[in-house]
Amino acid sequence: MFDYTATYTDQYQITMSQVYFHKGMKNETAIFDYFFRKLPFEGGYAIFAGLEDLLKAIEGLRFDQKDLELLEKEGMDQEFLDYLEDFRFSGNIYASKEGDLIFPNRPVLSVEAPIIEAQLLETLILNTLNYQSLIATKASRMRLAAGDRKLVDFGLRRAPGTGGYSASRAAVIGGFNSTSNVRSGRDYNIPISGTMAHSFVQRYDEEIDSFRDFAEVRAHDCVLLVDTYDTLKSGVPNAIKVGKEMEERGEKLKGIRLDSGDLAWLAKESRRMLDEAGLDYVKIAASNQIDEEVIKSLLEQNAPIDLFGVGTSLVTGRPDSALDGVYKLSFANEEPRLKLSETVSKINLPGKKQVYRLFNEDGSFYGGEVVALADEDDFDIMVHPSDPKQSRMLSEFTKEPLLEKVIKNGERISKPRSTNEIAKFSRQQQEKLPEEFQRFDNPHVYKIGLSKKLKELRDTLVERHKNMV
């Protein structure tokens, strides 16, 4: 939908690249790691989303003529512009599988490429992965709350600009069943779902006439919005009349939708009225400021709701609004690199790395991962990133490497996966995560440890840089 060119970035990516170019660094190999520091929603996990979209964008990333004309006006010299005109990504990308569970302070994706190429990908990577991972995680929490009830993305009108397009995809990866977003449904092969607006009912002099016309044209998928005037005195009774009329024609009313008021009480009363009329097969959908806490509350009240339509809270990632993913240099000029910070957790991990997940004997997640140097063949202990007194022997666990090469020398080598395939994989991974990490209140902390060699490398570089100050 969105036409990405290489100016889909922040200006400083290009100004830094201009300096690298003129100082003879354009062919210098660099490694940048994408990771995040804090789990959203005070939860115990996040879901990795956006990788397929990112890889497609990188494959076709170019500076077109408009880009070059703009950069010339911004004072870029002709020699550098000629370089940008021929820009193609030629490096390697390693990434976790999209849909997998991800945790703070360990690489989720790594770029190994000539430094200008790696630098120019930063904004695109952060923009794509931060947003989709946030939305997929929010959607997953709603799936946990909703159980086997259906979830529909209603968020396009409340989304940040074109973000609603990718939010629909991320929502399905996180566990939603369908979207109201027709374009996303088309492009990502997501089931689309929609009913009617209050304006449709208001257009008619009589509410029941709007229901009848809708049922006549949309008999195969008829869901009636019953709260335009009075839900229990008008909306539901009129829906029942139309439902009975449909039965006489050999058709069935699919459902009713509640969009305001005390949803738990209205759902119970609507269910009672529908059942008494012999329409026990008619489903009840609810919308209006729904999130995981509202869903949880409604179901704790035994509200007979079969489907939740979620908009604002989903596509804005409320209350967090953003995932704090970062993109940090870890290797350049043939040496590991790091950024110092007064906060130990903000000192990035140097060098080229691999991440290993630890599994219990039954195949479930132990609740921890180890970040090691990429050339480490074996290690039997993980150490705490900041407390040398804390460590854990690993002999009882199975280790699985998580970062796979998805782009090699600029060419994609991983097999594309559909949104539904990614969503299924995500669900399978979540089933392996112990429940204590998935609960909403005070979830267990997932442990991220380091190999001894990586910690020693980081500590050595820290001391070296401190001594230089």
C-alpha positions, 0 to 999 in steps of 0.5 A: 500500500505504501510506496517505500523509497529510501527517504522513508528515514530520518535526515541524520541517517543520510547526513551520517552516511554522507560523512562515512562516504567521503571519509572512505568508510562506505565499504566498512562492515558494521553490525547493528542490533535491534532490541527493546528494553522494556516489555509493554503493558507491564506484561511478561512477554512481547510478540515479534511482528513486522518482519515480512513487511520489513523484508519486502521493503528492504528488497525494493529499497531505492533512492528514486529521482524525486529523492535525489532531487530533494537531497540535492536541494538539501545540499548533498554533493553530486558524488554522494548523490551518484552513490545513492542513485545506485544504492541497494542493500547488499548485506546480511540480516539475521532475525528471530522468526516472526510471531515468536515471543521476544524479551528485553535486552537481547537481539531480535534482529541484527544487520551485518552490512557496509556501514552506510547500508546498515545505517540507512535501514535504522528508521525503517526497521524501528518504524516497522518492527516497533509498531507491529510488535506493540500491536501484536502484543496488545492483541495477544493480551486480548486473546488471552482475556477472550478465550475462544471468543472471536476478536475483530479489529475495528481500529482503522478509523482511530489508527495513526494514519496509515498505521491502521493498515499494518495494525490489522496484520499485527492484530491477526498475528497476535490472535485476532480472527478478522478485521474491518479493514478491507484493504488489509484483508485484500493484501494480507489475506485476512478475513474481513468483517463488518456490520452497519453504522448508526447512520444507516439506522438513522437514515430510515424513519423506522428502525425496523425498516433499516433492519429489514432492508439490511437483512434482505440484501445481506441475508448471508451475513446479517448482524444488526446494530441494536443500540441506536435508540433503545436497545431493549425496548426497540433494538432487540425486539425489532431484531427479533422480528426480523430474525423470525421473518428471516426464518420464514424465508429459510434464512438465519439472523447471524447476530446483533451488536451492542455498542454502548451502555452497560454491556454486561447487563445488556448482553444478558438481557438480549440473550434472554430475549433472543432465547425466549424468541427461539433465536438461541443461535443468534450471536451477540457482538460487543464494541465501544472502548474494548480492551483486555481489562474490559473483556476480562471484566465482562467475562467475569460477570458472565456476559454472554458475548460471543464476539468483541470488536476492538478499535482504539485500544488495539491500534494505539497500543494504549496505554503504552503507545510505543515499544521502546525498540532501539538500533545500536551499533555493536561492531565496526572497523573490525572491532566490537563496539558499545555505548556507555551509560550510567545505567548498566542495562542501557550498555549495549552488548558488543560484537556479533551475537547469537541468542539461545532459548532454554527448554525444559525436558517437556519442551516448554520454555524454561523462562530464560535465554542466553546471549552469546558471541556468534562464534561460541561453539559451546557454553555451560553457564549463563551469568547475570548481565550486571550481578556477577554473583548470579549465574545458572548452569545449563546442563539440564536444558536444551538450547535452541538458536533463535537468530536465523539468516533471512537475507544473505548478500542482499538477497532474501533466503528465507521462505515468505510466510503468510500472516495466517502461518505466522499467527499459527506459529505464534500461538504454538510458541505461546502455548510453550510459555508457562502461565506465570509469564502470561498473567496480567498481574505481576508476571514472572520475569523472563531471564536474559543471561550472557555467556561468560565470554560475552560478559567478559568482552563487554566488561573489558570494553567498559573499562577501556572506555572509562579509562579513556575519559 
